[in-house]
Amino acid sequence: MLQLPKAGRAHRAMADAEMTCHLWHRLQYDIAQTYGVSQVDYALIARVQATSNAKVPTLLRSLAGR
């Protein structure tokens, strides 16, 4: 769906680590572009995970410019 680069055989430690890195960078980019949030770090992603799906856009919009 996101067309991330292939990292090797799935469920092998290095390939999974590389894919996780690609996904992390894609999340950072998409959130920054869509919501204007400049710092997408672990704390923000943890906060998003604890937020209901319906409220995520409101949360991210409230953080725009930070």
N, C-alpha and C positions, 0 to 999 in steps of 0.2 A: 504494500500500500504506500509506504513512504519512499520506496525505491532507494533504500540505503545500499551502500556498497557491499558486495559480498565479502565476507571475512574468512571464509574457509568452511570446514565441515562443522555443522551445528552440533552443539552440546560437547564440544571440545573446549578446554579451558581458554586457550588463547583466542580462538575464534569467537567464543561467547564474550570475552572481555573486549575484543575489538568491536563487535556489534553493539555492545552496551555503550562504548565510547561514541560510536557513530550516532546512536539514538539520543544520547545525552546532548550532543552538539546540535542535533536537529531540534530537540525540544527547546533548547536555549534560543536558537534562531527563530523558530516559529512563534514562541511567546514574545520575544522582543519585537518581531515584525508586526504581529497581530495586535498586541496590547501595549506596546511602547515601554515595556519593563526592561530596564537596562541591566539589572543584575539578577540573573536566574541561577540561584545556587541551591545547594541541598536543602537548606532551611525552607526556601520557597516551595520546592517540589514536595517536601514533607507536608507543608501547609495545604497545598493543593490536594494531596492525597486524603487529607482529613476533612476536606470540604465536599459537600454533595455536588454531583455533576451539574445540577441546575444553577448552583451558586458560583461555580468556578469562574465564568466570564466576569461576573460582578467583582469578585475578589481581585482578579488580574487587572481589570480596568481601574480599580481603586489604587493600585500600586504603580500606575503609569508614571513615568518620569523619575522613578526611584532607581 
